[in-house]
């Protein structure tokens, strides 16, 4: 039950090598330069939306996970891309993900 945030600056091969995992994805939230390419690959196999930015993707994925009623829904940032289209490096993107998630209502940091 994965709500997948993917995208950024595309790498060679895209996400075609991940098709066997598509059935595990409830919905994908596509960001960055790779969004259109990934949308084409996901097609009708995986529900998805063009979120554009990490902040929009997190907000949408968190909302969908919460209303799903699933006891263990997972919002996963696994971009399958480089970060350079929106961030200077992957560490900054990861820190942004953490900060945005921790700012969501009801989220408490794990210490």
C-alpha positions as CSV (number, residue, x, y, z in Angstrom):
1,X,0.0,0.0,0.0
2,X,2.5,2.6,-1.2
3,X,1.9,6.2,-2.1
4,X,5.0,6.8,-4.2
5,X,6.7,10.2,-4.8
6,X,8.9,9.9,-7.9
7,X,10.7,12.1,-10.3
8,X,13.4,14.7,-10.7
9,X,16.1,14.8,-13.4
10,X,15.6,11.6,-15.3
11,X,18.3,8.9,-15.5
12,X,18.8,6.5,-18.4
13,X,16.2,3.8,-18.5
14,X,13.5,5.6,-16.5
15,X,11.3,3.4,-14.4
16,X,10.6,0.6,-16.9
17,X,12.7,-1.8,-14.8
18,X,10.2,-1.3,-11.9
19,X,7.1,-2.6,-13.7
20,X,6.9,-5.8,-11.6
21,X,6.4,-3.5,-8.5
22,X,3.6,-1.4,-10.0
23,X,0.8,-3.6,-8.4
24,X,2.1,-2.5,-4.9
25,X,1.6,1.2,-5.7
26,X,-1.8,2.7,-4.8
27,X,-0.9,6.0,-6.4
28,X,2.2,7.8,-7.7
29,X,2.9,11.5,-7.4
30,X,5.2,12.7,-10.1
31,X,7.6,15.7,-9.8
32,X,10.3,17.4,-11.8
33,X,11.5,16.9,-15.3
34,X,10.8,13.2,-15.4
35,X,7.1,13.6,-14.6
36,X,5.8,13.4,-18.2
37,X,8.1,10.4,-19.0
38,X,7.1,8.6,-15.9
39,X,3.4,9.3,-16.5
40,X,3.7,7.6,-19.9
41,X,5.4,4.5,-18.4
42,X,2.8,4.3,-15.6
43,X,0.0,4.8,-18.1
44,X,-3.2,3.0,-17.0
45,X,-1.3,0.6,-14.8
46,X,-0.8,2.9,-11.8
47,X,-3.1,5.8,-10.8
48,X,-0.9,8.9,-10.8
49,X,-0.9,12.7,-10.7
50,X,1.4,15.4,-11.9
51,X,2.3,17.1,-8.7
52,X,5.2,19.1,-10.0
53,X,6.9,19.9,-6.7
54,X,7.9,17.8,-3.7
55,X,5.7,19.9,-1.4
56,X,2.6,19.4,-3.5
57,X,3.4,15.7,-3.8
58,X,3.8,15.2,-0.1
59,X,0.6,17.1,0.7
60,X,-1.4,15.0,-1.9
61,X,0.2,11.7,-0.9
62,X,-0.4,12.3,2.8
63,X,-4.0,13.3,2.2
64,X,-4.7,10.2,0.1
65,X,-2.9,7.9,2.6
66,X,-5.0,9.3,5.4
67,X,-8.3,9.0,3.7
68,X,-7.5,5.5,2.4
69,X,-8.5,3.9,5.7
70,X,-5.4,1.6,5.4
71,X,-3.8,0.9,8.7
72,X,-0.2,0.9,7.3
73,X,-0.2,3.1,4.3
74,X,3.3,4.3,3.3
75,X,4.2,7.6,1.7
76,X,7.5,6.8,0.0
77,X,10.0,9.2,-1.5
78,X,12.0,7.0,-3.9
79,X,12.5,9.4,-6.8
80,X,14.4,7.1,-9.3
81,X,16.0,10.3,-10.5
82,X,18.7,12.8,-9.7
83,X,17.7,15.8,-7.7
84,X,19.4,18.5,-9.8
85,X,16.3,19.8,-11.5
86,X,14.9,21.2,-8.2
87,X,17.7,20.8,-5.6
88,X,21.4,21.2,-5.4
89,X,21.8,17.5,-4.3
90,X,20.0,14.5,-2.9
91,X,20.7,15.4,0.7
92,X,19.0,18.7,0.4
93,X,16.0,17.0,-1.3
94,X,15.9,14.4,1.6
95,X,16.1,17.2,4.2
96,X,13.3,19.0,2.4
97,X,11.2,15.8,2.4
98,X,11.7,15.4,6.2
99,X,11.0,19.0,7.0
100,X,7.8,19.1,4.9
101,X,6.5,15.8,6.4
102,X,7.3,17.0,10.0
103,X,5.3,20.2,9.3
104,X,2.1,18.2,8.4
105,X,-0.6,18.4,11.1
106,X,-0.5,15.5,13.5
107,X,3.0,14.3,12.6
108,X,5.4,13.9,15.4
109,X,9.1,13.4,14.8
110,X,10.6,10.0,15.8
111,X,13.5,10.6,18.3
